[in-house]
Amino acid sequence: MLALAALLVAAAVWMRSWPAPRWSAPELAGEGAREFPQPLQMVSPSAQARASELAALMPPPRAEAYLAAWGKLPDDCPRASTWLDGEDGQSVSLAVAQLTTGTDPEALGALSLLVALARRLEWEPDGLGASRGVDAEKLATLHESWIGMRAELGADRPMLAEASIVAVLAWARLMRESEQAPLAFADRAVAARAQARLEAWFAPRSERRTRLSASLAARQPLAHEALVAREGALQALDAAARRMLPDLDGECGR
């Protein structure tokens, strides 16, 4: 018995000497094994054609929610505020929020829905003034949430790296539109809020560059230079968005 006890003690000491397994968040486990060629297509006008392919990489309940959300997107170019406040708008917004917190395929799916919404909803001036800034800013807020949660994390991940930059450009396009609302209706806090978000995401004053900042420098050097110079960064990002996403015009490409 003494010999057996000594053996168990020795085994316990030996097992405690093993290095602890590296912890990873459950929603990010196994991401390296997943592949999805040309992920940038999911933020292009042809994204819906590959929705089922991307959904196959998601857990079944999330895949069903993702595909169902595509079926709820509008085809008649309604005003953004009106649609987002409606039943379908709230349902899609909830699906986007849930997908954003998931795996890389889910996060890419969430962004594909957001960019599709920016193409299918009207947020360009309609002559009423008051709805101009609100429409664009509501859409910008949805993009802002995705960027805050996933862009830095995904900046050097194959499935999200390029798409994260597109998310920033789409956000800048929307914020710039909101910022330029007619004087009688413009929200003076928009520009300050945009600058605060850019500071948080890119930390241009810090000696340590964020991963998202490095990704932007590689893909949109002019916009990154404006960011570092702290002069006209939102305008530079908006200009890049107009070049890369010419159909993101607030009028559904009409």
Buried (B, 14 or more C-beta within 10 A) or exposed (E): EEEEEEEEEEEEEEEEEEEEEEEEEEBBEEBEEEEBEEBEBBBBBEBBEBBEEBBEBBEEEBBEBBBEBBEEBBEEBBBBBEBBEEEBBEBBBEBBBBBBBBBBBBBBBBBBBBBBBBBBBBBBBBEEBEBBBBBBBBBBBBBBBBBEBBBBBBBEBBBBBBBBBBBBBBBBBBBBBBBBBEEEEBBEEBBEBBEEBBBEBBBBEEEEBBBBBBBBBEBBEEBBBBBBEEEBBBBBBBBBBBEBBEEBBBBBEE
